[in-house]
Amino acid sequence: MTFQLKIDSVVQAVYDSLPDDASLALTLALAEVCEDPVGHTDPYGIDDGVTRLLILDRVLVMLLVTDTPAMQIVRVLQIAYDG
């Protein structure tokens, strides 16, 4: 089942400010994450399956994964860009 992607307006502004190549890479990677969050990310600290990192060449994204029978959500908490 595909997870729903959530991003607040502040983090969305960072996403929107990325260069085109980094934005495209992040968009494609997030699509994969929504299909399999644990398989396409790395644990952040202790592997609790909830707080995850998406690591790309120049972009690091902190995610919060909610996987319950009632909801399946990937929430983008922070985006860091090293350009």
C-alpha positions as CSV (number, residue, x, y, z in Angstrom):
1,M,0.0,0.0,0.0
2,T,1.2,3.5,-0.8
3,F,1.9,5.8,2.0
4,Q,0.6,9.4,2.0
5,L,3.2,12.1,1.8
6,K,2.8,15.1,4.2
7,I,5.0,18.2,4.2
8,D,4.4,21.5,6.0
9,S,4.7,24.9,4.3
10,V,8.0,25.8,5.9
11,V,9.7,22.6,4.7
12,Q,7.9,22.9,1.3
13,A,9.6,26.3,0.9
14,V,13.0,24.6,1.3
15,Y,12.0,21.9,-1.2
16,D,10.8,24.6,-3.7
17,S,14.2,26.4,-3.3
18,L,16.3,23.4,-4.3
19,P,18.0,23.5,-7.7
20,D,16.1,21.6,-10.5
21,D,18.4,18.5,-10.4
22,A,18.2,18.1,-6.7
23,S,14.5,18.7,-6.7
24,L,13.9,16.1,-9.3
25,A,16.1,13.6,-7.5
26,L,14.2,14.2,-4.3
27,T,10.8,13.9,-6.0
28,L,11.7,10.6,-7.5
29,A,13.2,9.3,-4.2
30,L,10.1,10.4,-2.2
31,A,7.9,8.5,-4.6
32,E,9.9,5.3,-3.9
33,V,9.8,6.1,-0.2
34,C,6.0,6.3,-0.3
35,E,6.0,2.7,-1.7
36,D,8.4,1.3,0.9
37,P,9.6,3.7,3.6
38,V,11.8,1.4,5.5
39,G,13.3,-0.2,2.4
40,H,14.3,3.1,0.8
41,T,15.6,5.0,3.9
42,D,18.1,4.5,6.7
43,P,17.4,4.5,10.4
44,Y,17.9,7.7,12.3
45,G,19.6,6.7,15.5
46,I,18.1,3.6,17.0
47,D,16.2,1.7,14.3
48,D,12.6,2.1,15.5
49,G,11.1,2.1,12.0
50,V,9.6,5.5,12.7
51,T,12.3,8.2,12.3
52,R,14.1,7.7,9.0
53,L,16.7,9.4,6.8
54,L,16.6,9.7,3.1
55,I,20.2,10.2,1.9
56,L,20.8,11.5,-1.6
57,D,24.0,12.9,-3.2
58,R,23.4,16.5,-2.0
59,V,20.2,16.2,-0.1
60,L,19.4,14.8,3.4
61,V,15.8,14.4,4.5
62,M,14.5,13.5,7.9
63,L,11.2,11.6,7.8
64,L,8.6,10.4,10.3
65,V,6.9,7.2,9.3
66,T,3.4,6.4,10.7
67,D,2.3,2.9,9.8
68,T,-0.9,1.8,11.6
69,P,-4.0,0.1,10.4
70,A,-5.7,3.6,10.5
71,M,-3.1,5.6,8.6
72,Q,0.1,5.2,6.6
73,I,1.9,8.5,6.4
74,V,5.4,9.7,5.5
75,R,6.0,13.1,7.0
76,V,8.9,15.2,5.8
77,L,10.3,16.9,8.9
78,Q,13.5,18.5,7.5
79,I,15.4,18.9,4.3
80,A,19.1,19.8,4.2
81,Y,20.9,20.7,1.0
82,D,24.7,20.8,0.5
83,G,25.1,22.7,-2.7
